[in-house]
């Protein structure tokens, strides 16, 4: 029985942690590194956790992760005449979908139709969503070979109002899969220029050839935050492959640009850390719009 409980405790700690040899930032040689997490596997106390103890720890951790996302600053009230919160709710015996998503008021400006059409096609297609859930389950960490709950996907959003008519939106997806120890999180970021009726991506926002420099800044930020204690020691540098996959996943506010990554990309699931914040002043030299005045001044 003790061995069984010990294995469960290790599962909580391990989460979806990357192997140590893969892209892990090495700790200082002068300061011993202690495994970050909810429990210390070397502690005698971890051998005597009951199933109830483990469930309580997981529930508390899941709540703190969700609360942290809900506390992200949001400009929805500022743009309430333009941005509406709409709902989609669908239940079957196998799954539940509960979406809160942004809708731009087309009576204010017909140009918003492009954005709403994209949302409908990309997120409100129920058949596609169900297929995505089935595909995602094959890539999960922390799976157990038991059937406990219906699969669920819950979507909500945060919105940032920017100058130059740029609307920056974070969509966060909370996924509950049958056989999982806890829910997982996925993120999509949308930046939409309402004047030009187009979405803004990495190559639109940053100057040509900025990929390698932004990649290095993100990894340096992760390294610095781990060693300052702002990020768990169990987090790691992002790989070049993952950067290419997530480089368009950023939101912009007046002071910073924030890159978002799904569970298990930069940190184990239990940490509740998904993003890297870079102050605009540190990356301004790579942003396209800040170079335009300099080009005009040089002529």
Secondary structure as the mmCIF struct_conf table of DSSP 4:
data_model
#
loop_
_struct_conf.conf_type_id
_struct_conf.id
_struct_conf.beg_label_comp_id
_struct_conf.beg_label_asym_id
_struct_conf.beg_label_seq_id
_struct_conf.end_label_comp_id
_struct_conf.end_label_asym_id
_struct_conf.end_label_seq_id
HELX_RH_AL_P HELX_RH_AL_P1 UNK A 2 UNK A 14
TURN_TY1_P TURN_TY1_P1 UNK A 15 UNK A 16
HELX_LH_PP_P HELX_LH_PP_P1 UNK A 17 UNK A 19
TURN_TY1_P TURN_TY1_P2 UNK A 20 UNK A 23
STRN STRN1 UNK A 24 UNK A 24
HELX_LH_PP_P HELX_LH_PP_P2 UNK A 25 UNK A 28
TURN_TY1_P TURN_TY1_P3 UNK A 29 UNK A 30
BEND BEND1 UNK A 31 UNK A 31
BEND BEND2 UNK A 37 UNK A 39
TURN_TY1_P TURN_TY1_P4 UNK A 41 UNK A 42
BEND BEND3 UNK A 43 UNK A 43
HELX_RH_3T_P HELX_RH_3T_P1 UNK A 44 UNK A 48
HELX_RH_AL_P HELX_RH_AL_P2 UNK A 51 UNK A 70
TURN_TY1_P TURN_TY1_P5 UNK A 71 UNK A 71
BEND BEND4 UNK A 72 UNK A 72
TURN_TY1_P TURN_TY1_P6 UNK A 76 UNK A 82
STRN STRN2 UNK A 83 UNK A 91
BEND BEND5 UNK A 93 UNK A 94
STRN STRN3 UNK A 95 UNK A 104
TURN_TY1_P TURN_TY1_P7 UNK A 106 UNK A 108
HELX_RH_3T_P HELX_RH_3T_P2 UNK A 110 UNK A 112
HELX_RH_AL_P HELX_RH_AL_P3 UNK A 113 UNK A 123
BEND BEND6 UNK A 124 UNK A 124
HELX_RH_AL_P HELX_RH_AL_P4 UNK A 126 UNK A 137
TURN_TY1_P TURN_TY1_P8 UNK A 138 UNK A 139
BEND BEND7 UNK A 141 UNK A 142
STRN STRN4 UNK A 143 UNK A 143
BEND BEND8 UNK A 145 UNK A 146
BEND BEND9 UNK A 149 UNK A 149
STRN STRN5 UNK A 151 UNK A 161
BEND BEND10 UNK A 163 UNK A 163
TURN_TY1_P TURN_TY1_P9 UNK A 164 UNK A 165
STRN STRN6 UNK A 166 UNK A 176
TURN_TY1_P TURN_TY1_P10 UNK A 178 UNK A 179
STRN STRN7 UNK A 180 UNK A 180
BEND BEND11 UNK A 181 UNK A 182
STRN STRN8 UNK A 184 UNK A 193
TURN_TY1_P TURN_TY1_P11 UNK A 194 UNK A 197
STRN STRN9 UNK A 198 UNK A 199
HELX_RH_AL_P HELX_RH_AL_P5 UNK A 202 UNK A 205
STRN STRN10 UNK A 206 UNK A 206
HELX_LH_PP_P HELX_LH_PP_P3 UNK A 207 UNK A 207
TURN_TY1_P TURN_TY1_P12 UNK A 208 UNK A 209
HELX_RH_AL_P HELX_RH_AL_P6 UNK A 211 UNK A 228
TURN_TY1_P TURN_TY1_P13 UNK A 229 UNK A 229
BEND BEND12 UNK A 230 UNK A 231
TURN_TY1_P TURN_TY1_P14 UNK A 233 UNK A 234
STRN STRN11 UNK A 236 UNK A 236
HELX_LH_PP_P HELX_LH_PP_P4 UNK A 237 UNK A 239
HELX_RH_AL_P HELX_RH_AL_P7 UNK A 240 UNK A 246
TURN_TY1_P TURN_TY1_P15 UNK A 247 UNK A 248
STRN STRN12 UNK A 250 UNK A 252
BEND BEND13 UNK A 254 UNK A 255
STRN STRN13 UNK A 256 UNK A 260
TURN_TY1_P TURN_TY1_P16 UNK A 263 UNK A 264
BEND BEND14 UNK A 265 UNK A 267
HELX_RH_3T_P HELX_RH_3T_P3 UNK A 269 UNK A 271
STRN STRN14 UNK A 275 UNK A 279
HELX_RH_AL_P HELX_RH_AL_P8 UNK A 280 UNK A 283
HELX_RH_3T_P HELX_RH_3T_P4 UNK A 284 UNK A 286
STRN STRN15 UNK A 287 UNK A 287
HELX_RH_3T_P HELX_RH_3T_P5 UNK A 288 UNK A 290
TURN_TY1_P TURN_TY1_P17 UNK A 291 UNK A 291
HELX_RH_AL_P HELX_RH_AL_P9 UNK A 292 UNK A 297
TURN_TY1_P TURN_TY1_P18 UNK A 298 UNK A 298
#
